[in-house]
Amino acid sequence: MKWTWACGGLLLVLAGCITDKEAFRPNPNDEDPLVGAVPLVRSPQQDRCAQHGRSSVRGNCDEAKYLATEYTRRLSVGDEVCLEGGFGDEPGSGCKARAAVIDTAPNRVKLEVRTAKPDSRWFNAEMRHAWYEEGALVDLYLAERGY
């Protein structure tokens, strides 16, 4: 009798493991640090506006930095951004690389490069994901405007 109960219990456990394989299958959208961690683009160590010192350009740079910070903080999942040729503006015909916001976190935005023109530095990075710190996107905004 004990043998029958033990075999029956073992069969139930095995049947549960066989039918519940989905619970052990990895989610392809999860970030696995051992297999394929999504890169993080950190903020630069030095502020672009600080290099202008007390020149007349400093005020314009600080204003552009404020606008870039507000733009970056308002990004949400589903928004499309231009990574090259107009970051901070609506992606138009002059945009060389378009990306979409696919996730957000405190001080970070996860972007996926969707399309890139052949003359873009993002051309070989299509469909790749990366986390960007807020300061890195602000720096991109300032660099595109010549600060």
C-alpha positions, 0 to 999 in steps of 0.5 A: 500500500505504501509503495502504491502511494509513493509511486502515485505521488511521484507520478503526480509530481512528474506530471506537474513538472512536465505540464508546467514547463512554461514556469521554468522557461526564461522570458526573452524580454528579461535582462539576464546579466549572465547572458546578455546584459543591456548596456548602460550609457552613463552621464559624462563626468563633466558638464558641457556648460561648465566648460564655457565658464563666464562667457556669453554662451554660458547662459544659452547653454544653461537654458538649453540644458534646462530644456533638455532635462525637461524633455528627457524627464517627460519621455515615456514608453512609446515615445519616438525620439531622434538620436541623431540629427535633432534629439529633442525635436519630433523625428522628421525627415532630417533625423538620421536615427530614430529610436523608441522608448521601451522602458523607464526607470528613475534617472534612466530611459531604455531606448531601442534603435528602430531605424537608422540611415546608412550615413548614421553612426547608429546604422549597425545598431538597429533593434538594439536596446540600451539604458541611458541616464538622464545626463547622457541624453541631456549631453546628447541634446547639448552636443547636437546644438554645438555646446 
